[in-house]
Amino acid sequence: MYNINEHELENIASGSSQINVGFLGIAVGAFVALLITVVTVDLNDRMFPVFVAITVLSGVASVYFGLKTKGDLDENSRRLAIIKERRRRIS
C-alpha cells in the first residue's frame, strides 16, 4: 500500500486545468463565431474594425488558454508519474 500526501492529491485534483479548458472552449467558440461573421457579413466601415479587433483578441485568448491547458495537463502527468515512481520504490 502507498500513502499519498494530502497536498499531492490536491495538486492532482486541482480545478485549474478544468477552468482553463472551459475558457479555451469559450475563446475558440467566440473566435470561430466572430471569424464567420467578419467573413460572411457585410459590416459597415464603423463596425468592421471592431469585429476584427475582437476576433484577433479571441484568437489570442484561444492560443493562451490552449497553452495553459497543455501546461496543466503536462504538470498533472508529471506529478502522477512521481507518485507512481514512489509507489514502485515502496513496493
N, C-alpha and C positions, 0 to 999 in steps of 0.2 A: 504494500500500500504506500502511497505517496501523499505527503501532506503539502497542501498548496497554501501559501500565504494569502491572506485576505487582499492585500494590495495587488498581488498578481492577478487574482480573479477580477478585481475591479478594473484593472488596466485592460484586460482582455474584453471584458463585457462593457466597456465604456461606450456611451452613446455617440461619441464624436464621429465615428465613421458613418453611422446611420444618418446623422444630421447632414454631413457633407454629401451623402448620396441623395438625400432629399433635395438639398439646394442644387445639386447637379441636375436633377430631373427638372426642377423649376427653370433653371437657367437655360438648359438645352431646349425645353419646350418653348420658352419665350423667344429664344434665338430663331428657332425654326418658324414660329408664327410670324415674327416680325420680318424675317427674310422673305417669306412668301408674300407678305403684304407689300414690302418695298418693291419686289419684282413684278407683282401682278396688278397692283392697284395704281391708278393714275393719280398720284398725290400732287397737290399744288406746290408752288415754289416755297411756300412758308412751312409746310408740313414735311416735305421730303427730307431736309437736313435733320429734323428732329427724329424721324423714324430711322434714318441711317445711323445717327449717333446712338440711339437706344439699341439698335441691332448690334452695333460694334461692342457696346458695353455688355450686352448679354452674351455675346460670343467670348469676350474676355473672361466674364464670370464663369462661363462653361468650362473654359480651359483651366481656370484657377481651381474650381471645385473638383474637376476631374483629377488634377494633380494631387489635391489634398486627399481625395478618396483613395487614390492609388497609394499614397504615402501611409495613410492609416491602415489599409489592408496589409501592406508590406510590414509595417510595425507590429501589427497583431500576429502575423505569421511568424515573425522573428521571436516574439515573446512566447508563442506557443511552442516553437522549436526548443527554446531554452528550457521550458518546463518539461518537455518530453525527454530532453537530454538528462536533466536532473533525475528524472524518474528511472531512466535506464541505469544510471550510476548507483542508485539506491537498490535497485532490484538485483 
